[in-house]
């Protein structure tokens, strides 16, 4: 499902803690950490949430693990498909259901925090539950112990009761909607089909929603629903958890629904003889076809579930030992067994002590005889693996393998997925189907998807090794482990000689698949030919379903190897285009995509070799040209050395001229004679000859002009707005007398009551001049253009830099740029930075 959002600049690897730069990445796609190689998902910001990765998929949308960026907490967010937002009736129902679910506050109901809309997509924010679902547990272990199922039933019933008390029905109770938190507490989730209880009476004309394995009969028949419909679905869920299969199963979902509507459910004891009668009776009542025969309230149901649990606990107390397989051994049986063992040991000791008296040496012992006795055994029937033609799914298994052999990868994938849905409640068959799907993806050159399928096919509860006694149930896991590189191919190869024929054939075929990743195809071709020619074991014909595929693989291996040899011969004859063409043309004849990559790799290798040869030839040519240019380069370097020496001479001469001028201008700067300063530097523009000298001169001229402008600005300011001389400090430290009314380049004219007083610029301190310039800059800001005021601040910054008032330089420079940014280059040149 497409989600619109923003990819952050970076993220942190959850494994090594390294920073991963996400520039150019697409959100919610997979990538490997560049530091440690750990697979990770590119996060995506969706409104106020950071989506980390998908945790569930459904018909209405996708559930993501996410981080609430405002509260900094992990949660789950369900984002609905965009097309649903256009359905006004659906959105009205969705908002109503979200508010209703949020109103339920119970430890066995997943919390709903909020809902909203972002970028045209509606979402629901929920509690994050990361310990998996009841459905996940059933897939892994097949059955859940009776006591644990009763615990789950009690808690989920309490959660449904809390929802019902707010006027809400769930309408889709199933193992996949029972999730566990970190403490193992079960919670009912996904009120996506929920509706107010008072509207259930009109539900009969709506489309049938709900999972067919657990749906209530009245829903299927179009009758009104109430809380007893949820009780039925919960009963079907608990039945499946204990029996390892749902109450009804059939080839299609329609057939399952028909059975729910018309056929009474078998007793739980039919599939689980060891279950307590109390428990079986509770489940049976929950699954009654007529709602009136089910529990009349949740309180009654919860009380009976708790009673069944108490009966089970009391029985367990009366029994001493429970074996690893779940078989209970009575204390009395254990005592009897111990007594018999003690008796047998006593008889043995008695025989050893008195054997000479019982059997004198003169009496030869009787000749040993082999006594055979037929012992009747009882076979405990468990789920076997059988894809034979006598099974409803046998033909589909064979046909899927044929599609794979024909290179129809998409059709083969769909066929195996259909079989997985059909056999979803038979985990041993399901592992073989996942293994077959992994082969399809592997040969279709989809390594990551193949790895995921092989991982699901592997039994997580056993070590990756060949079992001592091979059966169809336990052999698929080591085959998947080899493909996942968790098990050494050599150990599998060594064990082949001790395997049953069907297992040895499959192991050899499996190793051939793995060896397709190598450079040479001779060995996998030999393995495929052996598997294709093997005589099927009559007991396990289904295990040879991949023989057509092995035949095709052997043929393709031969074609690929021959084509690569032919291309190599053409290349040695300097016929690279012909070699590439034959490799490319043969790709269309190869059925298996993974083997096509061998041809493409061979073509790429020949191209690289040709590129390397051409590179070497080019290097030789370049080396010859380089030797021819060496003399020219030597001459050029000599000329350059002379040129640089001449430049150094000019730079040194310019430096002397500038140094001499600087010595003269020091006196002018002390007298604030900035016109004189300019008159010293301007004539040097035509005299200096080096670039460095001209650059230094340009800096001095820029500074001198800025200082001259400052003086002109002050003289203009005196004329427009005389200054109180008492606010200015003389170089001697005392203040001036009178008003500073005007000035010339050399004199300051103060207005006194009795006339005028003349003073020189040198009588001022740099601080007083800066103070006056700052005063006029502020005074005329309102009447001048911004660029004119900016020029005042530029001159003021240069003045402060020249006269050591460094604390004010940056302040005035920033003020100038703020008023007129284009002054930046001029300011930089004048300040020399």
PyMOL commands that set and color helices and strands:
alter all, ss='L'
color gray80, all
select helices_A, chain A and resi 82-85+88-102+134-141+146-165+175-177+197-205+217-221+227-243+253-262+268-271+277-286+291-293+298-318+331-358+394-405+409-422+427-443+447-457+472-483+489-498+501-515+522-533+538-544+547-572+576-587+593-670+674-686+691-720+725-727+761-763+766-779+786-802+806-819+821-831
alter helices_A, ss='H'
color red, helices_A
select strands_A, chain A and resi 10-12+19-21+30-32+39-41+44-46+49-57+61-68+73-80+112-118+121-126+168-169+178-180+186-188+195-196+321-322+328-329+723-724+739-743+747-752+755-760
alter strands_A, ss='S'
color yellow, strands_A
deselect
rebuild
show_as cartoon
